Structures are given as structure tokens and as C-alpha cells.
Amino acid sequence: MRYLCLVYLDETALAGMSVAARAALEAECRDYREGLQRSGRLIIGEALQSVFSTTTLRVQGDRVSLHDGPVAASREQPSAIYLFEASDLNDAILLASRIPPVRLGCAEVRALRPRAPP
């Protein structure tokens, strides 16, 4: 079964890290992602750009409205996405708990709906 993991961080905490600490975290992330790829369990794992690059859109009828910034103003914002192949929710939680930046924030783990048959 496929599970989406959204990693949330407070970007100010990340910005407050020393250059060496941030480089170590990035190396740890790369190693974790590469290990998951080798195991065949990672479908995608990518870091997101800063929350300041976010555009939120809403569609009402035939009108599209845009807003610079995230849907909700909160301290923690999505910073990375991972899509896993896991045997069950507990397995997905275990994989998500090992994502290095989760130590600085939190992760949301959600199963993907099964695909409808063609």
C-alpha cells in the first residue's frame, strides 16, 4: 500500500542552524532517501522550497483566485514530501519516524486511496 508522508518544520528553526549542522542534516536526509530507494520502498522523496514561494489558489465557478502564501498561517509548514510503499500504517509510521527532519518538527502519514480499476 502507498502512504504519503508530509514533513512539517518551523523554517526559522532550520534557518537558525549552523552551516555545519544544516549540512549534516542534509547529508543525513540524502543517505536516508538513498537507502529507501535501494530498498525499493521509496516512490518519491523531495524537499519543498520555502513557504515564501507558496501560492494558494481557489476555484469558485469559473473564477480562480490566488493568494501568496500557504493556506494556513502556522509556525510549522510542509517542508518535504515522501511517498512510500509500506505493508501497513505501522510500517509507514516507522519509515516516517526515521526521516531526519522529523526530529525538528512533525510528520503526517496518510494512506493513498486505492486506484479505481480502468
N, C-alpha and C positions, 0 to 999 in steps of 0.2 A: 504494500500500500504506500501511496505517496503522501508526504507530510511537508507542509510549508512551515518554515521557522523564520519569524521576523525578530531580528535582534534590535533592541531599543537601547539607546545611550543618551546621556546628557552630554551634548557636544562640548560644553565648557569643561567637563572633566577630562575629556580627551585632549582638548587644546591646552589644558594645564599640565599635561605630562611632559617630562623632559624629552629631548630629542632621542636620547638613548632608550628610554622606556617605551616610547612610541615605536621606535624601530624594532625593539624586541617583541612588542605586541604584534606588529605587522608580520614579522618572521614567524611567530607562533601561529598566526592565522594562516599564513601560506602553507606551513607544514601540516596543519590540521586539514586544510582543504585538499592538499595533495594526497594525504593519507586516505581521505574519504574517496577521492577519485580512483585511487589504486584499488580500493575495496569494491568499487562498482556501486556504491550506495549513494553517491552524490550525483544529482542530476544537474544542479546549478548552485553556485555559491559566489555571491558578489557583494562587495561593499557599495553602499549608496553614497552619492555626493552629499554635501552639506544640506541641511534643512533649508538653508537660504536659497538653494537652487530649485525649491519646490514650487510647482504651480498646481493649484487645485481648480478643477473645473466642475461645473454643474450644468446639466442639460434640463431645461424646462420647456417642453413643447419643442419648437424649432429654434429656441434661443440657447446659446452657450454662454455662460458667464465664467470669467476667470478671476482667480484670486491668487496673488503672490503669497506663498507660504503654505504650510500644512493645513489639513482640515481642522485640527485642534491645536491650540497653543498649550503646550505642556513642557515640562522640564525634559522628559525623555522622548525622543523621536526615533523613528526607524532609521537604522544605520547600515543594516545588511540584510540580505535575504539568502536563505538556503532552502533548497528543495531536495528532500531525502527520499530514498527508498528504504522503508523500515517495515519490520514484521508486524508491529502494532504500536499503539500510542506509547507504551512504556519504552520501547526500543527507540522511538523518535525522541522522547524526552531525554534519554541517555545520550543520544547523539547531540542534541541541542545543548545539553549541560556541559559539553566538552568544548563548545565554541569559545575561544579565549575571551572576546569582548563581553560575553555574558556576565563575567565577573564584575564588570563595571556598570552593568545595567540590568536588563532582564531579557527574556525571550518569550515569545508567544508561539506555541506549537499548534498547528491546526491541520487536520486531515483534509485532503482534497476529495471532492466528490468523485465517485466513480464515473468514468466516461460513459455516456449513453451509447448504446450499440448503434451502428450506422443504419 
